[in-house]
């Protein structure tokens, strides 16, 4: 992969994808769907990647109107997982936004492989609440060719930059005597993956260029619960059950991550990142 386009590049999983690709020498074009002055830690994230010559940031409306873009194809990464977990699904109900997204995704001369990151509940539940229905309806509207798409279904992801919408981050912030904004719980508590482990395995599948539907797993029994117990967090995990062997007319492939970073090591990284972040702000 030489070039990549990432929608809403500063969202949690997207941002980790961006950094990993930049570290591999990939040219990354980050597209911002809408300006949000209240985006948490935006300046800090820009500082991490903004000095890299391979990184470019554009607003969606500006990107869609550009006619001077090179014809070389790019992989496109679009995280509906982040949109769901960050309570941004209203973006998918904004016709002016979705029209431009679909326009970019259908530019065959510029688009190579399309990678969609999705909450695992779209596989492990047979009935959807309204928020998941919005995501599912948007997937249907995209109507992308099967041979051009990789669908990555993800459980709880944790690590540096995890948003407060996740229980693990809220627990850590509370233990550090930091204020937490309470929002409804959306994460899939059937499993958990450290973000670095998940990104490494996802990048490997992207490099294979093999289209398909992939459900990512830790391969460890009751792993979300083990993480919760490490943080002394009270919570009940939910058993994941596939409603069927097919989704969107394609077989679901269960993918255990290539490695599982020990719980203590992974959460130490998350806690230390929070502490550095707040010390820099202060």
C-alpha contacts under 8 A as a table, 3 or more apart, distances in Angstrom:
res1	aa1	res2	aa2	distance
1	X	4	X	7.52
1	X	26	X	6.72
1	X	74	X	7.88
1	X	75	X	7.42
1	X	207	X	6.87
2	X	25	X	7.57
2	X	26	X	4.93
2	X	27	X	6.18
2	X	74	X	7.41
3	X	26	X	5.50
3	X	27	X	4.69
3	X	28	X	5.97
3	X	29	X	7.88
3	X	73	X	7.32
3	X	74	X	4.84
3	X	75	X	6.44
4	X	26	X	7.07
4	X	27	X	6.25
4	X	28	X	4.95
4	X	29	X	6.25
4	X	74	X	4.91
4	X	75	X	4.68
4	X	76	X	5.69
4	X	77	X	7.31
5	X	28	X	5.86
5	X	29	X	4.76
5	X	30	X	5.94
5	X	31	X	7.15
5	X	74	X	6.43
5	X	75	X	6.19
5	X	76	X	4.69
5	X	77	X	6.15
6	X	9	X	5.39
6	X	14	X	6.85
6	X	18	X	7.48
6	X	28	X	7.21
6	X	29	X	6.28
6	X	30	X	4.94
6	X	31	X	6.02
6	X	76	X	5.93
6	X	77	X	4.79
6	X	78	X	6.11
7	X	14	X	7.69
7	X	30	X	6.06
7	X	31	X	4.76
7	X	32	X	6.20
7	X	33	X	6.85
7	X	76	X	7.89
7	X	77	X	6.48
7	X	78	X	5.33
7	X	79	X	7.29
8	X	11	X	5.90
8	X	14	X	7.01
8	X	30	X	6.69
8	X	31	X	5.58
8	X	32	X	4.67
8	X	33	X	5.89
8	X	78	X	7.85
9	X	14	X	5.08
9	X	15	X	5.41
9	X	18	X	6.90
9	X	30	X	5.02
9	X	31	X	6.30
9	X	32	X	6.71
10	X	14	X	6.24
10	X	15	X	4.89
10	X	42	X	7.19
10	X	45	X	6.94
11	X	14	X	5.32
11	X	15	X	5.67
11	X	82	X	6.29
12	X	15	X	5.44
12	X	16	X	6.72
12	X	82	X	6.51
12	X	161	X	6.08
12	X	162	X	6.10
12	X	163	X	6.93
13	X	16	X	5.25
13	X	17	X	6.25
13	X	79	X	7.47
13	X	82	X	6.65
13	X	195	X	7.51
14	X	17	X	5.00
14	X	18	X	6.11
14	X	77	X	7.82
14	X	78	X	7.90
14	X	79	X	6.70
14	X	82	X	7.70
15	X	18	X	4.95
15	X	19	X	6.30
16	X	19	X	5.22
16	X	20	X	6.16
16	X	195	X	7.64
16	X	196	X	7.84
16	X	199	X	7.44
17	X	20	X	5.19
17	X	21	X	6.11
17	X	199	X	6.61
18	X	21	X	5.26
18	X	22	X	6.13
18	X	28	X	6.77
19	X	22	X	5.11
19	X	23	X	6.09
19	X	49	X	7.01
20	X	23	X	5.11
20	X	24	X	6.42
20	X	199	X	7.81
21	X	24	X	5.01
21	X	25	X	6.47
21	X	26	X	5.21
21	X	27	X	7.62
21	X	28	X	7.30
22	X	25	X	5.05
22	X	26	X	5.15
22	X	27	X	6.61
22	X	28	X	6.86
22	X	52	X	7.65
22	X	54	X	6.74
22	X	55	X	7.41
23	X	26	X	7.42
25	X	54	X	7.42
26	X	54	X	6.85
27	X	54	X	4.54
27	X	55	X	6.14
28	X	54	X	6.05
28	X	55	X	5.01
28	X	56	X	6.36
29	X	55	X	6.05
29	X	56	X	4.84
29	X	57	X	5.89
29	X	58	X	7.36
30	X	55	X	7.42
30	X	56	X	6.03
30	X	57	X	4.69
30	X	58	X	6.20
31	X	57	X	6.00
31	X	58	X	5.00
31	X	59	X	5.54
31	X	60	X	5.54
31	X	63	X	7.35
32	X	35	X	6.91
32	X	57	X	7.40
32	X	58	X	6.14
32	X	59	X	4.69
32	X	60	X	5.52
33	X	59	X	6.30
33	X	60	X	5.08
33	X	61	X	7.94
33	X	97	X	6.90
34	X	59	X	6.99
34	X	60	X	7.14
35	X	59	X	7.63
36	X	39	X	5.53
39	X	42	X	5.83
41	X	44	X	5.24
41	X	45	X	6.30
42	X	45	X	5.19
42	X	46	X	6.14
43	X	46	X	5.10
43	X	47	X	6.15
44	X	47	X	5.10
44	X	48	X	6.52
45	X	48	X	5.15
45	X	49	X	6.72
46	X	49	X	5.48
46	X	50	X	5.08
47	X	50	X	5.37
47	X	51	X	7.01
48	X	51	X	7.33
49	X	52	X	5.61
49	X	55	X	6.88
50	X	53	X	7.79
50	X	55	X	6.51
50	X	56	X	7.79
51	X	55	X	7.81
52	X	55	X	5.59
53	X	56	X	7.86
58	X	62	X	6.49
58	X	63	X	6.04
59	X	62	X	5.31
59	X	63	X	6.20
60	X	63	X	5.16
60	X	64	X	6.17
60	X	97	X	7.92
60	X	100	X	7.36
60	X	101	X	7.93
61	X	64	X	5.36
61	X	65	X	6.45
61	X	100	X	7.38
62	X	65	X	5.33
62	X	66	X	6.41
63	X	66	X	5.36
64	X	100	X	6.53
64	X	103	X	7.77
64	X	104	X	6.82
66	X	69	X	6.50
70	X	110	X	7.89
71	X	109	X	6.25
71	X	110	X	5.68
72	X	109	X	7.55
72	X	110	X	6.13
73	X	109	X	6.46
73	X	110	X	4.31
73	X	111	X	5.11
73	X	112	X	5.38
74	X	110	X	6.08
74	X	111	X	5.22
74	X	112	X	5.35
74	X	113	X	7.37
75	X	111	X	6.17
75	X	112	X	5.09
75	X	113	X	4.82
75	X	114	X	5.86
75	X	115	X	7.43
76	X	105	X	7.71
76	X	111	X	6.82
76	X	112	X	7.31
76	X	113	X	6.37
76	X	114	X	4.79
76	X	115	X	6.00
77	X	114	X	6.13
77	X	115	X	4.78
77	X	116	X	6.06
77	X	117	X	7.63
78	X	114	X	7.77
78	X	115	X	6.31
78	X	116	X	5.08
78	X	117	X	6.29
79	X	82	X	5.44
79	X	83	X	6.66
79	X	116	X	5.78
79	X	117	X	4.46
79	X	118	X	6.47
80	X	83	X	4.86
80	X	84	X	6.04
80	X	116	X	7.00
80	X	117	X	5.72
80	X	118	X	5.27
80	X	119	X	7.35
80	X	135	X	7.03
81	X	84	X	5.23
81	X	85	X	6.15
81	X	117	X	5.52
81	X	118	X	4.41
81	X	119	X	4.88
81	X	154	X	7.52
82	X	85	X	5.09
82	X	86	X	5.77
83	X	86	X	5.34
83	X	87	X	6.10
83	X	88	X	4.83
83	X	89	X	5.70
84	X	87	X	5.28
84	X	88	X	6.16
84	X	89	X	5.90
84	X	119	X	7.50
84	X	131	X	7.39
84	X	132	X	7.61
84	X	135	X	7.79
84	X	186	X	7.97
85	X	88	X	7.73
85	X	165	X	6.53
85	X	166	X	7.81
85	X	186	X	6.42
85	X	187	X	6.98
86	X	163	X	7.40
86	X	165	X	6.56
87	X	90	X	7.85
88	X	91	X	5.96
89	X	92	X	5.46
89	X	93	X	7.13
89	X	131	X	6.92
89	X	134	X	7.07
89	X	135	X	7.37
90	X	93	X	5.10
90	X	94	X	6.57
91	X	94	X	5.21
91	X	97	X	6.71
91	X	98	X	7.49
92	X	95	X	7.43
92	X	97	X	7.25
92	X	98	X	6.00
92	X	134	X	7.22
92	X	135	X	7.50
92	X	138	X	6.88
93	X	98	X	7.50
93	X	134	X	7.75
94	X	97	X	5.45
94	X	98	X	6.26
95	X	98	X	5.14
95	X	99	X	5.75
96	X	99	X	5.49
96	X	100	X	6.69
97	X	100	X	5.49
97	X	101	X	6.37
98	X	101	X	4.94
98	X	102	X	6.09
99	X	102	X	5.31
99	X	103	X	6.12
100	X	103	X	4.87
100	X	104	X	6.27
101	X	104	X	5.31
101	X	105	X	6.25
102	X	105	X	5.03
102	X	106	X	6.09
102	X	142	X	6.56
103	X	106	X	5.35
103	X	107	X	6.51
104	X	107	X	5.34
104	X	111	X	7.88
105	X	108	X	7.65
105	X	111	X	6.59
105	X	114	X	7.73
106	X	111	X	7.34
107	X	110	X	5.59
107	X	111	X	5.94
108	X	111	X	5.12
108	X	112	X	7.29
111	X	114	X	7.41
112	X	148	X	7.21
113	X	148	X	5.28
113	X	149	X	5.94
113	X	150	X	7.50
113	X	209	X	7.18
114	X	148	X	6.15
114	X	149	X	4.79
114	X	150	X	6.28
115	X	149	X	5.89
115	X	150	X	4.85
115	X	151	X	6.10
115	X	152	X	7.34
115	X	206	X	7.78
116	X	149	X	7.42
116	X	150	X	6.26
116	X	151	X	4.99
116	X	152	X	6.06
117	X	151	X	6.25
117	X	152	X	4.86
117	X	153	X	6.15
117	X	154	X	7.14
118	X	122	X	7.39
118	X	151	X	7.15
118	X	152	X	5.92
118	X	153	X	4.76
118	X	154	X	6.08
119	X	122	X	6.08
119	X	153	X	5.47
119	X	154	X	5.16
119	X	155	X	6.33
119	X	188	X	7.69
120	X	123	X	5.47
120	X	124	X	6.21
120	X	153	X	4.56
120	X	154	X	4.75
120	X	155	X	5.25
120	X	188	X	6.92
120	X	215	X	7.01
121	X	124	X	4.80
121	X	125	X	5.39
121	X	155	X	7.77
121	X	188	X	6.58
122	X	125	X	6.03
122	X	126	X	7.83
122	X	128	X	7.66
122	X	132	X	7.18
122	X	136	X	7.55
122	X	153	X	7.69
123	X	126	X	7.52
123	X	153	X	7.40
123	X	242	X	6.14
123	X	243	X	7.14
123	X	247	X	7.39
124	X	240	X	5.54
124	X	241	X	5.26
124	X	242	X	4.77
124	X	243	X	6.34
125	X	128	X	6.86
125	X	240	X	7.97
125	X	241	X	7.34
125	X	242	X	7.12
125	X	243	X	6.56
126	X	243	X	5.84
128	X	131	X	7.69
128	X	132	X	5.55
128	X	133	X	5.71
129	X	132	X	5.61
129	X	133	X	6.19
130	X	133	X	4.93
130	X	134	X	6.31
131	X	134	X	5.28
131	X	135	X	6.82
132	X	135	X	5.12
132	X	136	X	6.17
133	X	136	X	4.93
133	X	137	X	5.94
134	X	137	X	5.19
134	X	138	X	6.24
135	X	138	X	5.15
135	X	139	X	6.32
136	X	139	X	5.11
136	X	140	X	6.40
137	X	140	X	5.08
137	X	141	X	6.23
138	X	141	X	4.91
138	X	142	X	6.20
139	X	142	X	5.15
139	X	143	X	6.82
140	X	143	X	5.47
144	X	148	X	7.30
144	X	149	X	7.12
145	X	148	X	5.58
145	X	149	X	6.87
146	X	149	X	5.64
146	X	211	X	7.11
146	X	212	X	7.64
147	X	211	X	5.73
147	X	212	X	7.96
148	X	211	X	6.29
149	X	211	X	5.34
149	X	212	X	6.79
150	X	206	X	7.76
150	X	210	X	7.43
150	X	211	X	4.76
150	X	212	X	5.04
150	X	213	X	6.07
150	X	214	X	7.65
151	X	211	X	7.87
151	X	212	X	6.21
151	X	213	X	4.65
151	X	214	X	6.04
152	X	202	X	7.89
152	X	213	X	6.21
152	X	214	X	5.00
152	X	215	X	6.13
152	X	216	X	7.15
153	X	213	X	7.59
153	X	214	X	6.01
153	X	215	X	4.71
153	X	216	X	6.17
154	X	157	X	7.45
154	X	215	X	6.43
154	X	216	X	5.61
154	X	217	X	7.76
155	X	187	X	7.12
155	X	188	X	5.22
155	X	189	X	7.19
155	X	190	X	7.11
155	X	191	X	5.72
155	X	192	X	5.86
155	X	193	X	7.21
155	X	216	X	7.24
155	X	217	X	7.45
156	X	166	X	7.99
156	X	187	X	5.71
156	X	188	X	5.51
156	X	189	X	6.51
156	X	191	X	6.28
156	X	192	X	4.62
156	X	193	X	6.29
156	X	224	X	7.76
157	X	162	X	7.85
157	X	192	X	5.73
157	X	193	X	4.92
157	X	194	X	5.76
157	X	195	X	5.61
157	X	198	X	7.89
158	X	162	X	5.75
158	X	168	X	7.38
158	X	169	X	7.91
158	X	192	X	7.36
158	X	193	X	6.40
158	X	194	X	5.12
158	X	195	X	5.56
158	X	270	X	7.93
159	X	162	X	5.70
159	X	194	X	5.85
159	X	195	X	5.59
159	X	196	X	7.74
159	X	266	X	6.77
159	X	267	X	6.78
159	X	269	X	6.99
159	X	270	X	4.88
160	X	269	X	6.79
160	X	270	X	4.57
160	X	271	X	7.75
160	X	273	X	5.84
160	X	274	X	7.30
161	X	270	X	7.71
161	X	273	X	7.81
161	X	274	X	7.91
162	X	166	X	7.13
162	X	169	X	6.25
163	X	166	X	6.07
163	X	169	X	6.59
164	X	167	X	7.19
164	X	169	X	5.46
164	X	170	X	5.38
164	X	180	X	6.95
164	X	181	X	7.00
165	X	169	X	7.63
165	X	170	X	7.36
165	X	182	X	7.65
165	X	183	X	6.10
165	X	184	X	7.40
165	X	185	X	6.87
165	X	186	X	7.70
166	X	169	X	5.61
166	X	170	X	6.43
166	X	185	X	7.15
166	X	186	X	7.78
166	X	187	X	6.57
167	X	170	X	5.09
167	X	171	X	6.09
167	X	185	X	7.45
168	X	171	X	5.16
168	X	172	X	6.29
168	X	228	X	7.12
168	X	231	X	7.43
168	X	233	X	7.80
169	X	172	X	5.11
169	X	173	X	6.10
170	X	173	X	5.17
170	X	174	X	6.06
170	X	180	X	6.26
171	X	174	X	5.13
171	X	175	X	6.20
171	X	231	X	7.14
171	X	233	X	6.79
172	X	175	X	5.10
172	X	176	X	6.35
172	X	231	X	7.46
172	X	271	X	6.94
173	X	176	X	5.06
173	X	177	X	6.32
173	X	178	X	5.05
173	X	179	X	7.04
173	X	180	X	6.85
174	X	177	X	4.97
174	X	178	X	5.40
174	X	179	X	6.80
174	X	180	X	6.95
175	X	178	X	7.48
188	X	191	X	6.87
188	X	238	X	7.56
189	X	192	X	7.16
189	X	224	X	5.87
189	X	225	X	7.75
189	X	236	X	7.56
189	X	237	X	4.81
189	X	238	X	5.54
189	X	239	X	7.99
190	X	222	X	7.24
190	X	223	X	7.80
190	X	224	X	6.27
190	X	237	X	5.46
190	X	238	X	4.79
190	X	239	X	5.27
190	X	240	X	5.57
191	X	217	X	6.79
191	X	218	X	6.83
191	X	222	X	6.77
191	X	223	X	5.51
191	X	224	X	4.66
191	X	225	X	7.92
192	X	217	X	7.53
192	X	218	X	6.61
192	X	223	X	6.02
192	X	224	X	4.83
192	X	227	X	7.72
193	X	197	X	6.84
193	X	198	X	6.25
193	X	217	X	7.24
193	X	218	X	5.97
193	X	260	X	7.68
194	X	197	X	5.46
194	X	198	X	6.37
194	X	260	X	7.41
194	X	261	X	6.97
194	X	266	X	6.60
195	X	198	X	5.10
195	X	199	X	6.07
196	X	199	X	5.20
196	X	200	X	6.16
197	X	200	X	5.33
197	X	201	X	6.50
197	X	257	X	6.33
197	X	258	X	7.01
197	X	259	X	6.10
197	X	260	X	6.26
197	X	261	X	6.95
198	X	201	X	5.38
198	X	202	X	6.11
198	X	216	X	7.74
198	X	257	X	6.12
199	X	202	X	5.03
199	X	203	X	5.99
200	X	203	X	5.35
200	X	204	X	6.42
200	X	258	X	7.56
201	X	204	X	5.14
201	X	205	X	6.52
201	X	257	X	5.65
201	X	258	X	5.83
202	X	205	X	5.20
202	X	206	X	6.20
203	X	206	X	4.96
203	X	207	X	6.14
204	X	207	X	5.21
204	X	208	X	6.49
205	X	208	X	5.06
205	X	209	X	6.76
205	X	210	X	7.05
206	X	209	X	5.25
206	X	210	X	7.22
212	X	250	X	6.89
212	X	251	X	7.50
212	X	252	X	7.57
212	X	253	X	7.74
213	X	247	X	7.66
213	X	250	X	6.66
213	X	251	X	6.61
213	X	252	X	5.12
213	X	253	X	6.13
214	X	252	X	5.74
214	X	253	X	4.76
214	X	254	X	5.83
214	X	255	X	6.36
215	X	252	X	6.72
215	X	253	X	6.02
215	X	254	X	4.76
215	X	255	X	5.83
216	X	254	X	6.05
216	X	255	X	4.77
216	X	256	X	5.80
216	X	257	X	6.70
217	X	220	X	7.96
217	X	254	X	7.00
217	X	255	X	5.90
217	X	256	X	4.58
217	X	257	X	6.20
218	X	223	X	7.19
218	X	256	X	5.32
218	X	257	X	5.75
218	X	260	X	6.80
219	X	256	X	5.22
219	X	257	X	7.36
220	X	223	X	5.54
222	X	225	X	5.36
222	X	226	X	6.31
222	X	237	X	7.69
223	X	226	X	4.95
223	X	227	X	6.23
224	X	227	X	5.15
224	X	228	X	6.19
224	X	237	X	6.79
225	X	228	X	4.94
225	X	229	X	6.07
225	X	235	X	7.52
225	X	236	X	7.22
225	X	237	X	6.08
226	X	229	X	5.11
226	X	230	X	6.23
227	X	230	X	5.11
227	X	231	X	6.49
227	X	263	X	6.60
228	X	231	X	5.19
228	X	232	X	6.07
228	X	233	X	4.88
228	X	234	X	6.88
228	X	235	X	7.04
229	X	232	X	4.70
229	X	233	X	5.71
229	X	234	X	7.33
230	X	233	X	7.52
230	X	263	X	7.69
230	X	264	X	7.85
242	X	245	X	6.98
244	X	247	X	7.49
245	X	251	X	5.96
245	X	252	X	6.11
246	X	249	X	5.82
246	X	250	X	5.26
246	X	251	X	4.51
246	X	252	X	5.80
247	X	250	X	5.35
247	X	251	X	6.40
247	X	252	X	6.66
257	X	260	X	6.84
261	X	265	X	6.75
261	X	266	X	6.08
262	X	265	X	5.37
262	X	266	X	6.17
263	X	266	X	5.25
263	X	267	X	6.11
264	X	267	X	5.45
264	X	268	X	5.97
265	X	268	X	5.13
265	X	269	X	6.45
266	X	269	X	5.29
266	X	270	X	6.57
267	X	270	X	4.88
267	X	271	X	6.06
268	X	271	X	5.16
268	X	272	X	5.98
269	X	272	X	5.23
269	X	273	X	6.06
270	X	273	X	5.18
270	X	274	X	6.40
271	X	274	X	5.18
271	X	275	X	6.30
272	X	275	X	5.04
272	X	276	X	6.16
273	X	276	X	5.16
273	X	277	X	6.02
274	X	277	X	5.01
274	X	278	X	6.23
275	X	278	X	5.36
275	X	279	X	6.14
276	X	279	X	5.08
276	X	280	X	6.12
277	X	280	X	5.30
277	X	281	X	6.34
278	X	281	X	5.01
278	X	282	X	6.12
279	X	282	X	5.15
